[in-house]
Amino acid sequence: MQGETLRVELLEAEAGSEIKLDNVLMLGDGEGVKVGDEVKGATVTAKVVGHGRADKVRIVKFRRRKHHRKQMGHRQHYTEIEITGIAGK
């Protein structure tokens, strides 16, 4: 939806810049829905709001009765974008 803010995988774009997404898989309007590997002629424009890191995910591996325990953590990088326009045929 236009005006919606999304978190996507990290993109190589500066905050405040405009990006164009042309690999659109589904496009719907009031009359019908177009679905395909790639909808031809459909583009989405978005503004990069900023970059960040998600909450930490804890991974714990444990083997019973062996005095073996391993802890790891991971924080995924993301880019926050705001949808400014959806165009399609």
C-alpha angles and dihedrals in degrees: 000000000000113000094024120134118223137183113224134170115290112291126197095240133112122247111268095025125123120241131191121217111198101167095089115168100184133024125181134183133171094284106041151335129257115206129176147122086284124353106230116234095012120126136171122205120202140175119230107236097183149296130264149149126260125233117289117269113211120216118194123185116191135178115197121235092004102089087238122138129154127188127193135170136203135192116193119217116229142179120225114216134182118214109234102171145006119200129178145144 
